[in-house]
Amino acid sequence: MRALVVDDSRAMRRIVARILTGIGYDVEAGDGQQALDVLARGPKPHLACIDWNMPVMDGLSLVVRVRENPQWRDITLMMVTTESEHSQIVRALAAGAHEYLIKPFTSDSLREKLDLLGLVPAPTGEVAS
């Protein structure tokens, strides 16, 4: 499975990428505008973990842009952000995010969100049901 980690913090991209790689994802990472470039050149990821606060393009704008493109509508979008106000969560979900994870988080909490979404890859050699 493929994942895209979208965050302007290189350190946060590495943290999320390390967790995702550890559970079986191939990961690409970048900021909001770079994410659009990655999506345009393909292949399409199964999952995008998106920060809200980024300088060039914020995460909510990215969610809207992804949802506007019919080729990308089936990508699962998860906000991974420090924005914890209820109104922000509602806005992100209304824009098309599937899930919302508030920083700081643990690797277990990220995995739990992926499990709820049905996006935990089967271990190598096993077939997912």
C-alpha positions as CSV (number, residue, x, y, z in Angstrom):
1,M,0.0,0.0,0.0
2,R,1.1,3.5,-0.7
3,A,0.9,6.6,1.6
4,L,1.5,10.3,1.2
5,V,2.6,12.2,4.2
6,V,1.9,16.0,3.9
7,D,3.5,18.3,6.4
8,D,5.7,21.3,6.3
9,S,7.8,19.9,9.2
10,R,10.5,17.6,7.9
11,A,10.7,16.0,11.4
12,M,7.0,15.3,11.5
13,R,7.1,13.8,8.0
14,R,9.9,11.5,9.1
15,I,8.0,10.4,12.2
16,V,4.7,9.6,10.4
17,A,6.6,8.0,7.5
18,R,8.6,5.8,9.9
19,I,5.3,4.6,11.6
20,L,3.6,3.9,8.2
21,T,6.7,2.2,6.8
22,G,6.8,0.0,9.9
23,I,3.3,-1.3,9.3
24,G,3.9,-1.9,5.6
25,Y,3.4,1.3,3.6
26,D,5.5,2.7,0.8
27,V,5.7,6.4,1.7
28,E,6.3,9.6,-0.1
29,A,6.3,12.9,1.7
30,G,6.2,16.7,1.1
31,D,4.3,19.9,1.8
32,G,0.9,20.8,0.4
33,Q,2.0,21.9,-3.1
34,Q,4.5,19.0,-3.3
35,A,1.6,16.7,-2.5
36,L,-0.3,17.9,-5.5
37,D,2.8,17.3,-7.7
38,V,3.1,13.8,-6.3
39,L,-0.6,13.1,-7.0
40,A,-0.3,14.4,-10.5
41,R,2.6,12.2,-11.5
42,G,1.2,9.1,-9.8
43,P,0.9,6.3,-8.8
44,K,-2.0,7.2,-6.6
45,P,-1.6,6.5,-2.8
46,H,-4.2,4.7,-0.8
47,L,-3.8,7.1,2.1
48,A,-2.7,10.7,2.6
49,C,-1.9,12.0,6.1
50,I,-2.3,15.8,6.0
51,D,-1.2,18.5,8.4
52,W,-3.5,21.6,8.6
53,N,-1.0,24.4,9.1
54,M,1.4,24.7,6.1
55,P,2.7,27.9,4.5
56,V,2.2,27.3,0.7
57,M,-1.1,25.4,0.8
58,D,-2.8,24.6,4.1
59,G,-4.2,21.1,4.6
60,L,-7.9,22.0,4.4
61,S,-7.2,23.5,0.9
62,L,-5.4,20.4,-0.1
63,V,-8.4,18.2,1.0
64,V,-10.7,20.4,-1.0
65,R,-8.4,20.2,-4.1
66,V,-8.1,16.4,-3.8
67,R,-11.9,16.0,-3.5
68,E,-12.5,18.2,-6.5
69,N,-10.4,15.8,-8.7
70,P,-12.4,12.7,-9.8
71,Q,-9.2,10.7,-10.2
72,W,-8.3,11.2,-6.5
73,R,-11.7,11.0,-4.8
74,D,-11.1,7.4,-3.5
75,I,-7.9,8.4,-1.7
76,T,-8.4,8.1,2.1
77,L,-7.5,11.4,3.7
78,M,-6.6,11.7,7.4
79,M,-5.8,15.1,9.0
80,V,-2.8,14.8,11.4
81,T,-2.6,18.2,13.0
82,T,-2.4,20.2,16.2
83,E,-5.8,21.9,15.4
84,S,-8.0,20.5,18.1
85,E,-11.0,22.8,18.1
86,H,-14.3,21.0,17.4
87,S,-15.1,23.5,14.6
88,Q,-11.8,22.7,12.8
89,I,-12.5,18.9,13.0
90,V,-16.0,19.5,11.6
91,R,-14.7,21.6,8.8
92,A,-12.1,19.0,7.8
93,L,-14.6,16.1,7.8
94,A,-17.1,18.2,5.9
95,A,-14.4,19.0,3.3
96,G,-13.8,15.3,2.7
97,A,-11.3,14.1,5.3
98,H,-12.1,10.6,6.5
99,E,-10.4,10.7,9.9
100,Y,-8.7,13.2,12.2
101,L,-5.7,12.6,14.5
102,I,-4.5,15.3,16.9
103,K,-0.8,15.9,17.5
104,P,1.0,14.8,19.6
105,F,-0.1,11.2,19.0
106,T,1.4,7.8,19.5
107,S,2.2,5.2,16.9
108,D,-0.6,3.1,18.4
109,S,-3.2,5.8,18.0
110,L,-2.2,6.3,14.3
111,R,-2.4,2.5,13.8
112,E,-5.9,2.4,15.5
113,K,-7.1,5.1,13.1
114,L,-5.8,3.2,10.1
115,D,-7.4,0.0,11.5
116,L,-10.8,1.8,11.8
117,L,-10.4,2.8,8.1
118,G,-9.5,-0.7,7.1
119,L,-6.0,0.5,6.0
120,V,-3.7,-1.7,8.0
121,P,-1.8,-3.8,5.5
122,A,-1.8,-7.5,6.0
123,P,1.6,-8.8,7.1
124,T,3.8,-10.1,4.2
125,G,2.7,-13.6,3.1
126,E,-0.9,-13.2,4.5
127,V,-4.0,-12.2,2.5
128,A,-6.1,-9.4,3.8
129,S,-9.8,-10.3,4.3
